[in-house]
Amino acid sequence: MNVPSDSLNDTQRAWTVVATTEQLLLVASLFWALTANRLFLTAALHGRVASDISTIGFAAALIAILATLHYAMFALLATRWTLKPLLAVLIVATAFATHYMQAFGIYLDPSMLRNVMRTDVAEARELFSWSLLPHLLLYAVLPLLLLWRVRLVPRRWLRGTLIRIGTMALALALGIGTLLLVFQPFASLMRNQRELRYLITPANYVWSIGAVAASHFKGAAKPRQPIGLDA
C-alpha cells in the first residue's frame, strides 16, 4: 500500500526533535553527569549517610559541577555543523570508557591512555566480551538513535557564536558558584583522593589524550641525543 508523502512527512516530524546547539549540548552534559560518572559520585559520597540532607545537597552540587564542566569544555567546538558529529564520537567513546572503568576498576589517566594507544589487535580482541554488548546498546546505540532524530535550529554565524560564548560563560559562572558552596568538602576530597579526577567522564580521557599528545610532540621536538656511545 502506498502511503501519501504528506503522511510520511507528518510521521517524520512527529519523531523529530527541534533544538538549538546549546540545548542539545546541555542535555548531553546532563546525560553524562548522571550516567557516565557513577564511579566518581560513588567514590565522592563514600562514607556519607545517603538520607542526610547534606549528602543530597553535596551530590546535587557535584552533578551540577560535572554538567557545567562538560558544557564549558565542548561549547567552543559546538556549532550547528560540528555538534552532532562531536557528540556521536563522545557518546561511543564514553560508552566504551565507562564499561572498562566499571569492569576493571581503572582510572583513565595519561599513563592508562598511553597503554591503550599501544594495545595491539590481539590484546584488544581479548577485551571484548558479551557484557560489553548490552552496555553499548544502552549507552551508545540508543543515544545515537535519539541524536539522529534531533534537528538543530539554524542561526546566523555571529549570533550563534555570541550566544554560545554567553552560555559558556554562564555555565562557568554556575559551576564556580556551585563549587564555592561546597568548596570545603570538595577541596578536601580532591586533596585526599587526587586520583578521583580521572573518574570524571568524558573529561578524563579527553584530558589524558591531550596530555599524551602534548608529551609526544614535546619529546619529538627535542634534538636527538646520542646514547650508548661506549657500547
Secondary structure, DSSP 8 states (H G I E B T S, - for coil): ----HHHHHHHHHHT-EEE-HHHHHHHHHHHHHHHS-HHHHHHHTTTS-TTSHHHHHHHHHHHHHHHHHHHHHHHTT--TTTHHHHHHHHHHHHHHHHHHHHHH-----HHHHHHHHT--HHHHHHH--TTHHHHHIIIIIHHHHHHHTEEE----HHHHHHHHHHHHHHHHHHHHHHHHHTHHHHHHHHHH-GGGGGGSTTHHHHHHHHHHHHHHHHHHHS------TT-
